[in-house]
Amino acid sequence: MLKTSPFDSVHRSLEANFGEYAGWSLPADFGDTAAEADALSGHCAVVDLCSFGRISVKGAGAADVLDSVFSEKSGKYLDETWVWVKGDIAGEVVCRVIRINGELVVVTPPEQTDAVLKALETAANGVNVTDMTEKTAMLGLYGPAAFESMQGVLPFDIDHLDEGDVDKMSFFMISFTLMRGSWAGGDGLELICPAAAGPMAASAVAKYRHKHNITPAGMECLKAAMAGAQKPL
C-alpha cells in the first residue's frame, strides 16, 4: 500500500494529479508543469517533501556514528545549522544533517531512506536511531522569492535565518523546525512539523498562495530541479 502524505487533503483541494514516488502517493503536478518550473526558478514554488527520510540520531557518540557512515561533509555539526554529507551506502548517497538542540537529524532522498536507516542502525553502537519520516511532515518553499513570500505567511519571525541555519519555533504548542536551504539549488525554506499538524501548515500556505505568489509544484518539477542542482560534495 502506498504511503499518504499528511498534506494529501490539501493537494486534493488544489486538484493535484497524483503519481507513485518511492512508495508514496504524491502530486506529480498541479496541471501546468511549465508554470510550476517557472515559479521554482523565478519566484516561489511549494513542494511536498514528506517522502524524504527524516532519521533522528541521539546520544553520546551520535556524531561519530554519522562520520562512520558518511565519509564527507560540507562543515561541522554545529547547533542550529545543517550540512551536506556524502557516503557510499549501496552506492553514493548525498544527504543533509540538521543539528538542533543537540539532536542530529539525517534528511535523505526518498529512494535512499531505507538504505541510510539500515547503515545508521548497523553503526549505532548504543546510539538511538529513530525513523521519524511517517511521524512528521515536511514542506519546501523553493525559489528566489521563497523566503520573502513565507515571511508573510508564517506566524513567527524568520528574519534571522541565513542559508544553512536551522531554528525550532512553537505555534499553538506545536513545534516547527525551519531550515533555510533547498534540495533544488538556490534559496529555499523548509519546514518540519508533527504529521498531525501537516494539514494546518499546508492549508495556511494554500490560503495565502495568491497573495504572496506561491505556486504549488509537483514531484516532476522537483525531480527535474534536483537533477540540475549543484551540491557542494
N, CA, C and O of each residue as an XYZ file, in Angstrom:
932
protein
N       0.839     -1.197      0.000
C       0.000      0.000      0.000
C       0.875      1.249      0.000
O       1.860      1.324      0.735
N       0.515      2.224     -0.823
C       1.286      3.453     -0.901
C       1.113      4.294      0.370
O       0.032      4.327      0.958
N       2.171      4.960      0.777
C       2.099      5.878      1.903
C       1.459      7.187      1.438
O       1.643      7.613      0.298
N       0.704      7.814      2.342
C      -0.021      9.036      2.007
C       0.549     10.211      2.786
O       0.769     10.111      3.993
N       0.783     11.297      2.117
C       1.316     12.496      2.747
C       0.305     13.113      3.704
O      -0.896     13.082      3.434
N       0.769     13.675      4.823
C      -0.138     14.431      5.700
C      -0.787     15.615      4.995
O      -1.795     16.141      5.467
N      -0.213     16.042      3.862
C      -0.762     17.163      3.097
C      -1.764     16.715      2.040
O      -2.216     17.530      1.236
N      -2.115     15.437      2.031
C      -2.923     14.874      0.946
C      -4.240     15.618      0.722
O      -4.609     15.884     -0.422
N      -4.943     15.952      1.787
C      -6.248     16.610      1.630
C      -6.102     17.981      0.976
O      -6.967     18.401      0.208
N      -5.004     18.680      1.282
C      -4.768     19.992      0.671
C      -4.421     19.822     -0.806
O      -4.889     20.590     -1.646
N      -3.604     18.823     -1.124
C      -3.282     18.549     -2.526
C      -4.551     18.295     -3.336
O      -4.693     18.791     -4.454
N      -5.462     17.528     -2.769
C      -6.693     17.183     -3.491
C      -7.581     18.411     -3.675
O      -8.255     18.547     -4.696
N      -7.581     19.297     -2.690
C      -8.381     20.517     -2.832
C      -7.818     21.418     -3.929
O      -8.534     22.252     -4.483
N      -6.532     21.246     -4.238
C      -5.882     22.025     -5.302
C      -5.855     21.260     -6.627
O      -5.204     21.681     -7.583
N      -6.573     20.125     -6.672
C      -6.751     19.323     -7.885
C      -5.426     18.809     -8.441
O      -5.162     18.918     -9.639
N      -4.603     18.252     -7.566
C      -3.326     17.671     -7.982
C      -3.543     16.416     -8.813
O      -4.534     15.707     -8.639
N      -2.615     16.148     -9.712
C      -2.536     14.880    -10.433
C      -1.493     14.018     -9.732
O      -0.328     14.404     -9.633
N      -1.908     12.860     -9.248
C      -1.039     12.055     -8.383
C      -0.240     11.011     -9.151
O      -0.622     10.568    -10.235
N       0.898     10.630     -8.541
C       1.724      9.550     -9.051
C       2.375      8.826     -7.887
O       2.208      9.218     -6.732
N       3.116      7.770     -8.188
C       3.808      6.999     -7.164
C       5.281      7.375     -7.151
O       5.939      7.368     -8.192
N       5.796      7.702     -5.973
C       7.186      8.120     -5.827
C       7.779      7.468     -4.579
O       7.425      7.813     -3.452
N       8.681      6.528     -4.803
C       9.372      5.852     -3.705
C       8.399      5.300     -2.667
O       8.649      5.376     -1.464
N       7.283      4.741     -3.148
C       6.303      4.145     -2.252
C       5.291      5.111     -1.676
O       4.502      4.746     -0.804
N       5.308      6.352     -2.163
C       4.372      7.367     -1.680
C       3.433      7.790     -2.806
O       3.821      7.814     -3.974
N       2.191      8.125     -2.443
C       1.258      8.753     -3.371
C       1.384     10.258     -3.186
O       1.006     10.803     -2.149
N       1.931     10.934     -4.229
C       2.228     12.363     -4.133
C       1.838     13.068     -5.424
O       1.706     12.417     -6.460
N       1.651     14.380     -5.386
C       1.334     15.104     -6.616
C       2.456     14.996     -7.646
O       3.610     15.312     -7.358
N       2.105     14.551     -8.838
C       3.056     14.603     -9.938
C       3.129     16.031    -10.456
O       4.200     16.537    -10.789
N       1.962     16.669    -10.517
C       1.869     18.066    -10.939
C       0.496     18.599    -10.539
O      -0.359     17.865    -10.045
N       0.315     19.891    -10.768
C      -0.955     20.544    -10.460
C      -1.608     21.095    -11.729
O      -2.393     22.042    -11.680
N      -1.268     20.483    -12.865
C      -1.950     20.816    -14.108
C      -1.194     21.692    -15.075
O      -1.577     21.792    -16.241
N      -0.122     22.335    -14.621
C       0.642     23.219    -15.506
C       2.112     23.111    -15.125
O       2.613     23.904    -14.329
N       2.801     22.125    -15.698
C       4.188     21.874    -15.311
C       5.115     23.026    -15.684
O       6.094     23.286    -14.985
N       4.812     23.717    -16.781
C       5.649     24.851    -17.181
C       5.565     25.972    -16.149
O       6.579     26.572    -15.793
N       4.347     26.254    -15.670
C       4.169     27.301    -14.658
C       4.862     26.915    -13.352
O       5.410     27.774    -12.660
N       4.839     25.633    -13.019
C       5.499     25.163    -11.801
C       7.007     25.357    -11.902
O       7.641     25.829    -10.958
N       7.580     24.993    -13.049
C       9.017     25.156    -13.250
C       9.406     26.631    -13.242
O      10.444     26.996    -12.690
N       8.588     27.472    -13.845
C       8.861     28.913    -13.863
C       8.833     29.493    -12.451
O       9.656     30.341    -12.105
N       7.881     29.031    -11.636
C       7.787     29.523    -10.263
C       9.008     29.116     -9.454
O       9.534     29.906     -8.670
N       9.458     27.880     -9.646
C      10.598     27.391     -8.883
C      11.876     28.135     -9.252
O      12.707     28.411     -8.387
N      12.032     28.458    -10.522
C      13.247     29.147    -10.952
C      13.144     30.666    -10.828
O      14.161     31.347    -10.700
N      11.902     31.209    -10.866
C      11.751     32.650    -10.915
C      11.119     33.312     -9.721
O      11.298     34.515     -9.532
N      10.379     32.575     -8.898
C       9.724     33.216     -7.758
C       9.646     32.268     -6.567
O      10.592     32.191     -5.783
N       8.529     31.538     -6.415
C       8.375     30.657     -5.257
C       7.438     29.510     -5.585
O       6.295     29.723     -5.988
N       7.932     28.286     -5.408
C       7.117     27.083     -5.568
C       7.076     26.340     -4.240
O       8.078     26.281     -3.527
N       5.924     25.776     -3.907
C       5.793     24.984     -2.686
C       5.694     23.511     -3.072
O       4.889     23.141     -3.927
N       6.516     22.670     -2.440
C       6.590     21.251     -2.790
C       6.457     20.388     -1.542
O       6.866     20.781     -0.450
N       5.884     19.219     -1.725
C       5.708     18.246     -0.649
C       6.999     17.439     -0.514
O       7.411     16.761     -1.455
N       7.632     17.512      0.650
C       8.875     16.784      0.896
C       8.690     15.636      1.874
O       9.663     15.148      2.447
N       7.451     15.199      2.070
C       7.189     14.163      3.070
C       7.853     12.833      2.740
O       8.111     12.037      3.643
N       8.132     12.577      1.475
C       8.762     11.306      1.104
C      10.252     11.293      1.401
O      10.877     10.233      1.360
N      10.839     12.455      1.703
C      12.247     12.499      2.089
C      12.389     11.946      3.504
O      11.609     12.289      4.393
N      13.385     11.091      3.708
C      13.553     10.471      5.014
C      13.993     11.459      6.071
O      14.728     12.403      5.782
N      13.540     11.243      7.302
C      13.951     12.048      8.445
C      14.294     11.078      9.576
O      13.413     10.480     10.193
N      15.588     10.939      9.832
C      16.084      9.927     10.771
C      16.795     10.624     11.922
O      17.807     11.294     11.715
N      16.276     10.473     13.118
C      16.855     11.077     14.313
C      17.984     10.195     14.856
O      17.839      8.978     14.974
N      19.109     10.836     15.184
C      20.255     10.130     15.776
C      20.615     10.870     17.061
O      21.071     12.013     17.016
N      20.408     10.215     18.214
C      20.593     10.863     19.515
C      21.540     10.061     20.389
O      21.650      8.840     20.271
N      22.220     10.784     21.271
C      23.049     10.139     22.272
C      24.516     10.480     22.118
O      24.952     10.998     21.089
N      25.275     10.175     23.174
C      26.716     10.394     23.120
C      27.301      9.557     21.989
O      27.030      8.361     21.880
N      28.088     10.186     21.171
C      28.675      9.458     20.048
C      27.859      9.510     18.783
O      28.205      8.853     17.801
N      26.758     10.292     18.778
C      25.914     10.363     17.579
C      26.697     10.890     16.379
O      26.565     10.377     15.268
N      27.520     11.926     16.612
C      28.308     12.487     15.518
C      29.306     11.474     14.988
O      29.566     11.423     13.785
N      29.868     10.667     15.879
C      30.822      9.630     15.450
C      30.134      8.585     14.586
O      30.720      8.077     13.630
N      28.883      8.265     14.928
C      28.124      7.305     14.119
C      27.922      7.852     12.711
O      28.102      7.136     11.725
N      27.546      9.122     12.624
C      27.350      9.727     11.303
C      28.655      9.738     10.517
O      28.658      9.471      9.315
N      29.762     10.045     11.187
C      31.044     10.097     10.492
C      31.495      8.723     10.024
O      32.270      8.614      9.074
N      31.016      7.675     10.683
C      31.369      6.322     10.251
C      30.550      5.881      9.035
O      30.949      4.978      8.300
N      29.404      6.530      8.837
C      28.527      6.191      7.708
C      28.790      7.113      6.513
O      28.773      6.674      5.363
N      29.034      8.390      6.800
C      29.255      9.377      5.738
C      30.723      9.798      5.741
O      31.233     10.272      6.756
N      31.393      9.628      4.623
C      32.826      9.887      4.527
C      33.152     11.354      4.295
O      34.282     11.776      4.540
N      32.181     12.146      3.823
C      32.423     13.558      3.546
C      31.292     14.399      4.129
O      30.149     13.949      4.206
N      31.620     15.620      4.537
C      30.609     16.572      4.980
C      31.073     17.977      4.640
O      32.273     18.238      4.558
N      30.122     18.885      4.441
C      30.444     20.230      3.991
C      30.809     21.169      5.129
O      31.194     22.312      4.882
N      30.695     20.708      6.380
C      31.020     21.534      7.531
C      30.838     20.742      8.815
O      30.542     19.548      8.779
N      31.015     21.406      9.945
C      30.852     20.756     11.240
C      29.375     20.686     11.624
O      28.555     21.458     11.126
N      29.048     19.753     12.514
C      27.673     19.620     13.009
C      27.455     20.644     14.129
O      27.412     20.282     15.305
N      27.321     21.901     13.764
C      27.103     22.951     14.749
C      25.614     23.077     15.040
O      24.783     22.867     14.157
N      25.277     23.427     16.296
C      23.873     23.544     16.661
C      23.200     24.656     15.858
O      23.797     25.695     15.578
N      21.953     24.409     15.501
C      21.120     25.340     14.725
C      21.680     25.575     13.318
O      21.569     26.669     12.765
N      22.284     24.520     12.753
C      22.751     24.568     11.367
C      22.477     23.227     10.696
O      22.117     22.255     11.359
N      22.649     23.182      9.367
C      22.614     21.920      8.634
C      23.805     21.884      7.680
O      24.309     22.923      7.255
N      24.251     20.654      7.347
C      25.357     20.467      6.413
C      25.010     19.336      5.439
O      24.153     18.498      5.721
N      25.691     19.330      4.288
C      25.607     18.215      3.350
C      26.557     17.113      3.799
O      27.633     17.393      4.326
N      26.160     15.863      3.592
C      27.042     14.717      3.854
C      26.938     13.751      2.680
O      25.928     13.713      1.977
N      28.000     12.972      2.481
C      28.007     12.002      1.390
C      28.674     10.720      1.846
O      29.675     10.757      2.561
N      28.125      9.590      1.439
C      28.719      8.315      1.783
C      28.404      7.265      0.739
O      27.550      7.466     -0.125
N      29.095      6.151      0.827
C      28.861      5.019     -0.073
C      27.969      4.025      0.654
O      28.443      3.210      1.446
N      26.677      4.101      0.377
C      25.681      3.249      1.049
C      24.866      2.578     -0.048
O      23.879      3.142     -0.521
N      25.264      1.398     -0.448
C      24.633      0.753     -1.603
C      24.678      1.700     -2.802
O      23.691      1.875     -3.518
N      25.850      2.304     -2.998
C      26.020      3.350     -3.999
C      26.136      4.697     -3.319
O      25.827      4.829     -2.135
N      26.579      5.694     -4.060
C      26.778      7.028     -3.485
C      25.458      7.664     -3.084
O      24.489      7.625     -3.843
N      25.418      8.242     -1.907
C      24.214      8.918     -1.431
C      24.606     10.249     -0.804
O      25.553     10.327     -0.021
N      23.863     11.295     -1.159
C      24.078     12.623     -0.588
C      22.862     12.981      0.255
O      21.733     12.961     -0.235
N      23.090     13.305      1.514
C      22.017     13.641      2.454
C      22.328     14.997      3.084
O      23.338     15.629      2.776
N      21.453     15.416      3.956
C      21.687     16.607      4.759
C      21.526     16.227      6.223
O      20.686     15.395      6.566
N      22.331     16.840      7.086
C      22.249     16.591      8.527
C      21.919     17.897      9.232
O      22.640     18.887      9.106
N      20.821     17.885      9.974
C      20.372     19.024     10.770
C      20.821     18.805     12.210
O      20.731     17.694     12.731
N      21.299     19.857     12.843
C      21.548     19.774     14.292
C      20.758     20.878     14.970
O      20.947     22.060     14.683
N      19.870     20.480     15.875
C      19.053     21.444     16.604
C      18.834     20.926     18.021
O      18.392     19.793     18.210
N      19.140     21.745     19.003
C      19.030     21.370     20.419
C      19.786     20.079     20.723
O      19.339     19.262     21.528
N      20.934     19.905     20.073
C      21.772     18.735     20.323
C      21.391     17.488     19.556
O      22.167     16.534     19.512
N      20.212     17.471     18.949
C      19.763     16.303     18.189
C      20.242     16.409     16.746
O      20.213     17.487     16.152
N      20.682     15.285     16.188
C      21.076     15.214     14.788
C      19.979     14.509     14.008
O      19.516     13.439     14.404
N      19.566     15.107     12.900
C      18.537     14.516     12.050
C      19.099     14.411     10.638
O      19.513     15.407     10.046
N      19.106     13.200     10.111
C      19.567     12.958      8.748
C      18.357     13.019      7.823
O      17.393     12.275      8.000
N      18.414     13.913      6.831
C      17.353     14.034      5.840
C      17.869     13.394      4.554
O      18.895     13.811      4.017
N      17.159     12.386      4.063
C      17.633     11.582      2.944
C      16.754     11.754      1.710
O      15.570     12.063      1.844
N      17.305     11.560      0.504
C      16.458     11.474     -0.687
C      15.487     10.308     -0.539
O      15.831      9.308      0.091
N      14.281     10.408     -1.103
C      13.241      9.395     -0.875
C      13.665      7.959     -1.168
O      13.348      7.055     -0.395
N      14.371      7.740     -2.261
C      14.704      6.379     -2.667
C      15.779      5.745     -1.788
O      16.013      4.540     -1.882
N      16.429      6.524     -0.947
C      17.580      6.009     -0.207
C      17.377      5.954      1.296
O      18.309      5.651      2.042
N      16.160      6.247      1.745
C      15.888      6.274      3.185
C      16.168      4.928      3.845
O      16.843      4.879      4.873
N      15.666      3.842      3.277
C      15.823      2.525      3.893
C      17.291      2.141      4.009
O      17.711      1.613      5.039
N      18.079      2.399      2.967
C      19.492      2.033      2.990
C      20.251      2.856      4.030
O      21.103      2.322      4.740
N      19.947      4.154      4.125
C      20.611      5.008      5.108
C      20.217      4.596      6.518
O      21.067      4.533      7.406
N      18.936      4.314      6.731
C      18.470      3.881      8.051
C      19.184      2.603      8.483
O      19.625      2.495      9.627
N      19.298      1.643      7.580
C      19.967      0.376      7.901
C      21.434      0.610      8.236
O      21.960      0.010      9.174
N      22.098      1.476      7.477
C      23.508      1.761      7.738
C      23.698      2.428      9.091
O      24.636      2.101      9.818
N      22.815      3.363      9.437
C      22.907      4.035     10.735
C      22.621      3.070     11.876
O      23.303      3.106     12.900
N      21.627      2.214     11.714
C      21.313      1.228     12.762
C      22.465      0.254     12.960
O      22.759     -0.143     14.087
N      23.114     -0.130     11.874
C      24.242     -1.057     11.965
C      25.418     -0.430     12.709
O      26.128     -1.107     13.453
N      25.616      0.875     12.498
C      26.744      1.574     13.125
C      26.411      2.148     14.497
O      27.284      2.716     15.153
N      25.164      2.011     14.941
C      24.661      2.759     16.097
C      25.484      2.590     17.376
O      25.811      3.589     18.017
N      25.829      1.365     17.766
C      26.679      1.124     18.938
C      26.177      1.862     20.185
O      26.930      2.576     20.847
N      24.887      1.670     20.489
C      24.304      2.289     21.682
C      23.649      3.626     21.447
O      22.962      4.138     22.332
N      23.842      4.211     20.272
C      23.198      5.481     19.931
C      21.777      5.211     19.453
O      21.536      4.231     18.748
N      20.840      6.068     19.828
C      19.432      5.878     19.478
C      19.162      6.381     18.058
O      19.314      7.570     17.778
N      18.763      5.475     17.169
C      18.437      5.815     15.783
C      16.946      5.565     15.573
O      16.474      4.444     15.760
N      16.191      6.618     15.178
C      14.739      6.509     15.049
C      14.279      7.090     13.722
O      14.616      8.223     13.380
N      13.512      6.313     12.980
C      12.938      6.799     11.724
C      11.709      7.644     12.045
O      10.701      7.126     12.526
N      11.796      8.951     11.776
C      10.715      9.880     12.084
C       9.905     10.251     10.842
O       9.037     11.121     10.904
N      10.186      9.596      9.718
C       9.604     10.021      8.444
C       8.082     10.076      8.480
O       7.492     11.090      8.107
N       7.442      9.002      8.923
C       5.980      8.959      8.901
C       5.346      9.618     10.123
O       4.125      9.761     10.179
N       6.149     10.018     11.093
C       5.629     10.713     12.265
C       5.659     12.226     12.090
O       5.112     12.967     12.906
N       6.302     12.671     11.021
C       6.439     14.099     10.771
C       5.986     14.418      9.351
O       5.760     13.520      8.540
N       5.857     15.702      9.064
C       5.540     16.189      7.717
C       6.605     17.201      7.334
O       7.148     17.890      8.198
N       6.912     17.297      6.027
C       7.958     18.213      5.578
C       7.504     18.936      4.320
O       7.053     18.316      3.358
N       7.630     20.251      4.344
C       7.188     21.106      3.246
C       8.361     21.975      2.813
O       9.126     22.448      3.653
N       8.508     22.190      1.505
C       9.571     23.040      0.998
C       9.021     24.205      0.203
O       8.124     24.032     -0.622
N       9.551     25.385      0.445
C       9.256     26.578     -0.350
C      10.546     26.950     -1.054
O      11.503     27.379     -0.407
N      10.588     26.792     -2.383
C      11.816     26.951     -3.140
C      11.685     28.043     -4.185
O      10.617     28.243     -4.764
N      12.793     28.751     -4.421
C      12.817     29.790     -5.443
C      13.435     31.064     -4.903
O      13.587     31.203     -3.690
N      13.798     32.007     -5.779
C      14.481     33.231     -5.343
C      13.656     34.119     -4.419
O      14.222     34.924     -3.678
N      12.326     33.991     -4.447
C      11.478     34.812     -3.577
C      10.820     33.978     -2.477
O       9.894     34.446     -1.814
N      11.297     32.741     -2.281
C      10.660     31.846     -1.309
C      10.690     32.424      0.103
O       9.677     32.425      0.802
N      11.846     32.911      0.514
C      11.974     33.419      1.875
C      11.076     34.630      2.094
O      10.394     34.735      3.113
N      11.086     35.542      1.127
C      10.242     36.733      1.217
C       8.760     36.361      1.249
O       7.990     36.930      2.024
N       8.367     35.420      0.418
C       6.965     35.011      0.361
C       6.498     34.414      1.679
O       5.397     34.717      2.139
N       7.325     33.565      2.297
C       6.930     32.901      3.524
C       6.930     33.824      4.732
O       6.277     33.535      5.734
N       7.657     34.930      4.645
C       7.611     35.897      5.751
C       6.199     36.443      5.959
O       5.839     36.842      7.066
N       5.404     36.459      4.887
C       4.031     36.944      5.001
C       3.035     35.886      5.386
O       1.869     36.193      5.638
N       3.478     34.617      5.439
C       2.568     33.509      5.741
C       2.771     32.987      7.163
O       1.804     32.713      7.873
N       4.028     32.850      7.571
C       4.316     32.248      8.866
C       3.938     33.171     10.026
O       4.074     34.390      9.916
N       3.467     32.601     11.127
C       3.038     33.420     12.274
C       4.186     33.777     13.211
O       3.943     34.241     14.325
N       5.436     33.571     12.783
C       6.579     33.939     13.603
C       7.664     34.530     12.718
O       7.640     34.370     11.498
N       8.616     35.215     13.345
C       9.657     35.936     12.620
C      10.751     34.982     12.153
O      11.189     34.116     12.911
N      11.196     35.141     10.899
C      12.267     34.300     10.352
C      13.409     35.137      9.776
O      14.281     34.609      9.086
N      13.404     36.431     10.057
C      14.423     37.331      9.501
C      15.844     36.891      9.846
O      16.777     37.171      9.093
N      16.015     36.211     10.969
C      17.354     35.853     11.435
C      17.943     34.649     10.724
O      19.124     34.350     10.902
N      17.154     33.956      9.931
C      17.635     32.741      9.284
C      18.441     33.062      8.029
O      17.941     33.706      7.106
N      19.689     32.608      8.005
C      20.527     32.701      6.824
C      20.685     31.314      6.208
O      20.297     30.318      6.820
N      21.249     31.238      5.005
C      21.484     29.956      4.356
C      22.244     29.024      5.291
O      23.288     29.388      5.832
N      21.708     27.809      5.478
C      22.342     26.830      6.348
C      21.893     26.881      7.792
O      22.315     26.045      8.591
N      21.035     27.855      8.157
C      20.555     27.974      9.534
C      19.342     27.077      9.785
O      18.586     26.757      8.868
N      19.178     26.683     11.037
C      18.035     25.888     11.498
C      17.514     26.520     12.778
O      18.295     26.988     13.606
N      16.199     26.534     12.941
C      15.625     27.029     14.188
C      14.359     26.239     14.492
O      13.702     25.720     13.589
N      14.033     26.157     15.766
C      12.809     25.467     16.196
C      11.909     26.495     16.865
O      12.335     27.228     17.757
N      10.652     26.535     16.417
C       9.696     27.506     16.938
C       8.393     26.799     17.295
O       8.140     25.682     16.844
N       7.574     27.453     18.102
C       6.301     26.872     18.523
C       5.156     27.802     18.168
O       5.281     29.025     18.240
N       4.047     27.204     17.786
C       2.825     27.949     17.485
C       1.649     27.099     17.926
O       1.498     25.965     17.472
N       0.802     27.643     18.820
C      -0.289     26.868     19.413
C       0.223     25.552     19.999
O      -0.409     24.505     19.856
N       1.393     25.626     20.669
C       2.019     24.489     21.342
C       2.448     23.391     20.372
O       2.658     22.250     20.786
N       2.580     23.720     19.093
C       3.085     22.778     18.091
C       4.486     23.215     17.698
O       4.718     24.386     17.398
N       5.422     22.265     17.699
C       6.807     22.568     17.392
C       7.059     22.490     15.884
O       6.670     21.521     15.232
N       7.705     23.511     15.342
C       8.074     23.553     13.932
C       9.588     23.735     13.815
O      10.157     24.612     14.465
N      10.233     22.925     13.004
C      11.648     23.111     12.705
C      11.762     23.745     11.329
O      11.204     23.232     10.359
N      12.487     24.864     11.238
C      12.644     25.598      9.983
C      14.105     25.554      9.557
O      15.000     25.779     10.373
N      14.349     25.264      8.282
C      15.702     25.248      7.730
C      15.737     26.154      6.514
O      14.850     26.101      5.663
N      16.764     26.985      6.436
C      16.924     27.786      5.220
C      17.891     27.052      4.291
O      19.079     26.921      4.587
N      17.367     26.582      3.174
C      18.150     25.820      2.214
C      17.226     25.107      1.258
O      16.005     25.232      1.355
N      17.798     24.360      0.336
C      16.977     23.744     -0.703
C      17.666     22.525     -1.295
O      18.885     22.503     -1.465
N      16.864     21.513     -1.606
C      17.352     20.361     -2.370
C      17.436     20.700     -3.854
O      18.094     19.992     -4.616
N      16.781     21.764     -4.263
C      16.667     22.082     -5.684
C      17.675     23.114     -6.153
O      17.631     23.521     -7.314
N      18.585     23.552     -5.287
C      19.521     24.602     -5.627
C      18.892     25.966     -5.384
O      17.670     26.102     -5.449
N      19.700     26.967     -5.110
C      19.159     28.291     -4.851
C      18.597     28.407     -3.447
O      18.861     27.568     -2.586
N      17.812     29.463     -3.226
C      17.283     29.736     -1.898
C      16.034     28.897     -1.632
O      15.362     28.436     -2.554
N      15.755     28.720     -0.376
C      14.558     27.976     -0.004
C      14.360     27.953      1.494
O      15.270     28.267      2.261
N      13.179     27.583      1.896
C      12.830     27.430      3.302
C      12.078     26.123      3.449
O      11.110     25.873      2.731
N      12.521     25.288      4.381
C      11.885     24.000      4.619
C      11.326     23.954      6.031
O      11.890     24.536      6.958
N      10.224     23.263      6.179
C       9.516     23.194      7.457
C       9.225     21.741      7.790
O       8.700     21.002      6.957
N       9.564     21.333      8.997
C       9.213     20.006      9.517
C       8.318     20.202     10.730
O       8.625     21.001     11.615
N       7.210     19.468     10.767
C       6.282     19.553     11.895
C       5.708     18.168     12.159
O       5.883     17.271     11.335
N       5.030     17.970     13.281
C       4.360     16.688     13.510
C       3.375     16.403     12.382
O       2.761     17.321     11.839
N       3.229     15.133     12.033
C       2.340     14.761     10.928
C       0.925     15.292     11.146
O       0.265     15.703     10.192
N       0.457     15.287     12.388
C      -0.902     15.738     12.683
C      -1.092     17.218     12.396
O      -2.212     17.665     12.149
N       0.014     17.995     12.427
C      -0.073     19.431     12.154
C       0.117     19.750     10.676
O      -0.009     20.904     10.266
N       0.419     18.735      9.881
C       0.670     18.949      8.464
C      -0.454     19.643      7.718
O      -0.195     20.611      7.002
N      -1.708     19.183      7.856
C      -2.797     19.847      7.141
C      -2.931     21.327      7.474
O      -3.220     22.136      6.592
N      -2.724     21.690      8.736
C      -2.815     23.094      9.129
C      -1.725     23.917      8.447
O      -1.988     25.011      7.945
N      -0.502     23.387      8.431
C       0.613     24.114      7.818
C       0.394     24.293      6.322
O       0.588     25.386      5.790
N      -0.012     23.217      5.641
C      -0.226     23.296      4.192
C      -1.421     24.174      3.854
O      -1.404     24.879      2.845
N      -2.453     24.141      4.683
C      -3.643     24.955      4.427
C      -3.324     26.439      4.513
O      -3.873     27.238      3.755
N      -2.429     26.816      5.443
C      -2.048     28.221      5.567
C      -1.345     28.709      4.308
O      -1.603     29.814      3.830
N      -0.447     27.867      3.770
C       0.254     28.232      2.537
C      -0.741     28.320      1.378
O      -0.698     29.255      0.578
N      -1.641     27.328      1.299
C      -2.636     27.323      0.216
C      -3.547     28.549      0.291
O      -3.913     29.119     -0.737
N      -3.907     28.947      1.492
C      -4.826     30.082      1.683
C      -4.215     31.381      1.155
O      -4.905     32.202      0.551
N      -2.906     31.557      1.390
C      -2.266     32.821      1.040
C      -1.410     32.737     -0.224
O      -0.624     33.643     -0.501
N      -1.558     31.651     -0.991
C      -0.676     31.458     -2.139
C      -0.837     32.536     -3.205
O       0.147     32.957     -3.812
N      -2.062     32.984     -3.437
C      -2.260     34.018     -4.459
C      -1.700     35.369     -3.995
O      -1.076     36.088     -4.776
N      -1.922     35.699     -2.752
C      -1.457     36.982     -2.209
C       0.060     37.091     -2.272
O       0.598     38.168     -2.530
N       0.754     35.970     -2.035
C       2.216     36.000     -1.972
C       2.877     35.306     -3.171
O       4.074     35.020     -3.154
N       2.076     35.044     -4.207
C       2.604     34.480     -5.455
C       3.380     33.179     -5.217
O       4.525     33.033     -5.645
N       2.735     32.252     -4.533
C       3.310     30.933     -4.256
C       2.587     29.910     -5.131
O       1.359     29.826     -5.098
N       3.330     29.141     -5.901
C       2.750     28.183     -6.842
C       2.948     26.750     -6.352
O       4.089     26.342     -6.137
N       1.875     25.967     -6.167
C       2.044     24.551     -5.833
C       2.750     23.825     -6.974
O       2.393     24.001     -8.139
N       3.746     23.014     -6.644
C       4.500     22.271     -7.651
C       4.592     20.809     -7.244
O       4.644     20.478     -6.059
N       4.611     19.942     -8.245
C       4.627     18.506     -8.006
C       6.029     17.910     -8.045
O       7.029     18.610     -8.204
N       6.059     16.583     -7.895
C       7.325     15.863     -7.822
C       8.096     15.899     -9.135
O       9.326     15.863     -9.120
N       7.410     15.968    -10.261
C       8.126     16.001    -11.537
C       8.957     17.272    -11.652
O      10.091     17.236    -12.132
N       8.401     18.381    -11.217
C       9.124     19.646    -11.205
C      10.310     19.571    -10.244
O      11.414     20.002    -10.576
N      10.076     19.024     -9.056
C      11.135     18.921     -8.058
C      12.254     18.002     -8.537
O      13.430     18.335     -8.384
N      11.913     16.862     -9.110
C      12.929     15.922     -9.591
C      13.808     16.566    -10.654
O      15.026     16.389    -10.640
N      13.204     17.311    -11.575
C      13.971     17.972    -12.628
C      14.925     19.004    -12.036
O      16.074     19.115    -12.466
N      14.446     19.757    -11.050
C      15.286     20.774    -10.416
C      16.433     20.132     -9.644
O      17.561     20.623     -9.695
N      16.162     19.049     -8.934
C      17.195     18.363     -8.178
C      18.257     17.777     -9.087
O      19.440     17.776     -8.745
N      17.843     17.280    -10.240
C      18.790     16.685    -11.185
C      19.793     17.718    -11.690
O      20.937     17.386    -12.000
N      19.354     18.965    -11.768
C      20.237     20.023    -12.257
C      20.918     20.825    -11.171
O      21.713     21.715    -11.471
N      20.624     20.532     -9.908
C      21.174     21.319     -8.801
C      22.631     20.947     -8.514
O      23.010     19.779     -8.600
N      23.427     21.936     -8.180
C      24.814     21.703     -7.802
C      24.912     21.588     -6.288
O      24.463     22.473     -5.558
N      25.505     20.486     -5.820
C      25.714     20.288     -4.387
C      27.198     20.422     -4.072
O      28.034     20.141     -4.931
N      27.546     20.846     -2.853
C      28.958     21.123     -2.528
C      29.815     19.871     -2.334
O      31.022     19.995     -2.127
N      29.238     18.684     -2.392
C      30.017     17.460     -2.198
C      29.984     16.604     -3.457
O      30.584     15.530     -3.490
